[in-house]
Structure formats: C-alpha cells, structure tokens
Amino acid sequence: MARDTSQLGWPRRSTVRLLSYNIHKGIGGRDRRYRLQRIIDVVAEQRPDVICLQEVDRGVRRSRFQDQVRVLAEAWGAVDHAFQLNHRVGSGGYGNLVLSKFPLSAAHSVNLRMGWRKSRAALVAVVDAPAGRIAIVNHHLGLAEHERHWQMETLLSAPAFIAAAQGPTVLIGDFNDWRDTLHRGALARAGFVQATTPVRSFRSFPAYMPAGALDKAFVRGVVVAAAHVVREKLARDASDHLPLVVDLAL
C-alpha cells in the first residue's frame, strides 16, 4: 500500500542509504542499561532509507518484554518491515530486522545454523526503491572462522538468495570477522566486493573503544557512493557495536 513519507523525516535523495546496527537488545555496552530510546535517536540522526538491525528482542524479560519490532518500526515511520526470529529466550527471543521507507516485495529466511552451534540465519529482503529493486541480506554470523565461511557458502547457494539476488545486491550486518578473511573465497567467486575498506576506517566493536571491524558490507551490481561508521558519543553508549552507514547509487 502506498504511503506518503514526506512528513516522516525520511530524506529525498538519488542514493539509497543503508544503516546496519547490532543494537545489543537496546542494552548499553558500557553501562549495561536498557535504553531503547538511545538506539532510536542514534539511527534517526543518520536518516537512513533502509535499516538492518541485529539482536532485536521481542517479548524478552531483559528488555521489559517489549516488542522491539513494533516500537522501532513506529518510531522510525517504516513503510514496510520484515523480522526474523533467530534465537529463542524464554517465551520470546531475538533476531534480525529490516525496516524500510520503501515497500518490500519479498522477504525470505535462510538457515545458517551449523550443526550444534547457536541458531543463526540470514534475512533476504527485496526492496522496491524508486531507483530500482535491490536485494539486501541482513545477517549476524557465527563466532568461529570456519563457521562463518561455511555460512557464506550456504547463503550464496541457497535458492531463496539466488532468486532474490538477480540484480543489485548488498550483504550487510555483523560478520564477526575479526581477521577480515571473508572477502576471499565464496564472496569473491560470487562477484562481491567489500565496501568497508580499508578495515582500519571501519572499526565498530566494542563501541566505546573500537578494535575490530565486525560490521561490514559487500556489494554486487551497485556503486557505493560513501560509507562510514557512526562514532558520536551517544552511539558509543547505546550498544556494544557502532552503526555502519552505506550510501548506494543504484
């Protein structure tokens, strides 16, 4: 359904601005306090078109049983959204969320769980932006290097991904890739280029004293106009990760 976004604070621009953020359930990385409003304010300042979040809670005690999906979608005036519950906690759980100022024509989940390890998945969303359709994959990869490489192989060969990624495609999220090895192997063979280089310019974890460039973006069939990590004081306090912003020219 069409919706007038002129009063929602969404920018009008020729590029598409993506923001990726591991919000740590809205719990500050330093003070360990639950303050979801800090996340809302940090993101609003960047005025993104599409928001890819990881570790979003729904119905969990530590986040006051809030439905963060609903709260965040309403706070940012999202026209469309897709949520993927990855890991259950009590009667609720947490996962990946895509919020968009544009309609989503499709949203699919790709299972990335490796054996007995923690449940992981990728959320593949097809965004119908005015400049053209773009596939955006939001994910939070595993802690072991061999697990992450297996997850990339699995994602890139998944029928849901192949069907969605026929045009401009972006892989974005918390890669947990401390040694920056994922740009080789399956991603290179599939034609993806790392947008978040040089690595030293994209350190995002831990937020209060960033040492690792864990939040990354890879693109295929799209030009990256600009990219940066948000380093303002509120961002350093709001989560244990800093947000990543990528501007695309389709």
N, C-alpha and C positions, 0 to 999 in steps of 0.2 A: 504494500500500500504506500503510495507517495505521501511524503510528509514535508512540510515547509520547515527547513532547518535554518532560516535566516535569523531567527531570534534565539537560537540555541548556543551561540558563541562559536559555532564551527567556522573555520576560515574558508574563504573562497580563494583558491589558488590553482595554478595549472599543474602543480605536482600533487602527489598523494603522500601525506605524512603518516608514517607508521611509528608507533611507540610500543616498545616491548619492556615489560616490567615484571620481575619476580617480586610480588608485593609482600611475601612472607606472612600471609594471612592478615595483613594490616598491623603486624606487631613490629615495633621498632627494633632495629638491630642492636642499638646500644642500651636504650632504657627498658626494653622488653615490655613496653606498654602497648596495649591495643588502642590504636587511634586511627581508625579508617579514614577520618577526615583529612589526615596528613597526606595519604595516598591520593585522595580526590584532588586536593589542592596542587600537589606536585604535577599531576597529569594535566589538570586544567591549564596550568601555566604554559604548557607546550602546545596546546591547541592542535592535537592530532586528529586525523581523519579516521584512522583505524587503530584500535588499541588491542594489543596482545598481552594478556596477563597470565602469570603462572602463580600457583599456590593461592588460589582463590577459595575461600571457605564457604560452605553452605550448611547451616544447622550444626555448628560445632561449638562446644562449650567455651573454648578459649577465646572465641570471637563473639561471645554473648548470644550464640545461636542465631546470629543474623544471617539472612540470605544476602550474601555479598553480591551475588549476581544481580539481583533486583536493585539493591541500593546503588551499585556502581552504574548500572545501565540508566537509572533515573537521574543520578547526579550529573552524568555527562550528556544526557539527552540523546542517547544512542537510538538511531532509527532501527537497527537490527542487531542481533547478537546470537552467539552460539556458545554453549557451555559444555565442557567435557569433564565428568567426574572420574578422576583417576585413582584416588586412594580413599578408602573409607575410614572414618574416625567416628566410633560410636554409631549414632543414628544418622550422622551426616558424612561429610568428607570434604575433600578439596581437589581442585583440578585446574584446567586451562580455560580461559575465557577470551573470546573475541568480541569486541564491541565496535560497531561501525556506524558512521554517519550516512553510509550508502547501504542499499539492500544487499543481502547475501542470497545468491541464487542457489547455493549448495553448501552443506557442511557435513563432513564425514570424520569419523574417528578411526585412526589406525593404531592397532595394538602394538606397543613397543616393549612389552614385558618380556624379559629374557629369563626363562626358567623360574627359579625360586626367588629371583630378585624382586625388589619393590615394583609395584604396578606402575607402569608408565604408558603414555600414549601421545599421539600427535593429533591435533585438531586441524583438519584441512578445510579451509573456508574459501569460497569463491565470491569475491567482492565485485559487485557491478558498479564500478566507479564511472563518473561521467567521461573520463578519458579512455575508458576501456575496461574490460574484465581482467582481473588479476587474482591468481591463486596465492593465498597466504597460509603458510603452515606454522602454527604456534605449538611449541613443544618444550618440555623440560626433560633433558636427557639424564642418563644414569651417572653414577659416581665412578665406575670403573672404565678405563680407556677401551678395553676390548668390548665392553658392553655398548659403549657409545658408537663404536664403529659398526657393530652388529645392528644397532638401531637404525643407523643411516642406511645400511644396505636393505634392511627390512622396509623402511619407509619408502625409499626410492623405487622399490619393486612392487609396492602394494597397488592393487588395481584401483583403489579409490584415489590414490595420489596420481597415478598415471592418467586417469580420466580427467582429473581437475587441472593438471599442470600442462595443458596443451599450449598455453600462451605464457605471458609474463608470470613469473613465479618467484616467491620470496620464502625462504626458510628463516625463521626468526624465533628467538627465545633464549632460555637458559641452557646453554650447551654443556655446562660443567667441564669445559675443555681447557684445563689448566695449561697443558703443554702445546696447545694450538696445533693439533695434528689432524683435525677433521677436514681441513681444506684439501688434503690429499685423498687418495683412494676413491670411494664411491662418488663423492660430491664432484671431484674433478672430472671423473669419467662421464658424469651426467651433465657436464657443462656449467656447473655452478661456480660463481666467483665470489670470494669473500669480500663483503662490503666494509667490514670493520677492521681495516688495516690502516696504518701499522698498529700492531697489537698494543704497544705502549700507550697509544692515544685512546684506547677503549677499555681501560681497566675499570671494572664495575663492582668488584667484590673484594673484601667486605666494604660496605658503603662508607663507613666512617674513615677508612684508610685503605683505599683500593689497591690490591696487589695482583688480582687476576682478572683477565678479560674474559669472563664467563658468558656474558650476554653478547651474542653475535648475530649477524645477518649474512645470508648467502642469497645471491640473486641470479636469475637466468632470464634473458629476454627483456630486461628492463635496465634503464640507466639510473644510477644512484647520483642524485644532484648534490646531496650533502648528508653527513651522518655525524652524530656526536653523542656523548654520554652526558647526562644532566648531573651537574656537580654542586648545585646550590645547597645551602645549609639544611633546608627542610628535607631535601632528598636524602641527605646523609643521615638524617634521623628517622625517616619514615619507614624504612625497610632495611634489610641486610644487604640488598642489592641497590645499585643505581639504575635509573631508567636509561634505555637506549632509544634514540630517535633517528629515523632514517627517512629522508625525503626522496621520493621516486619520481622520475619523469617517464611516463609510460610511452 
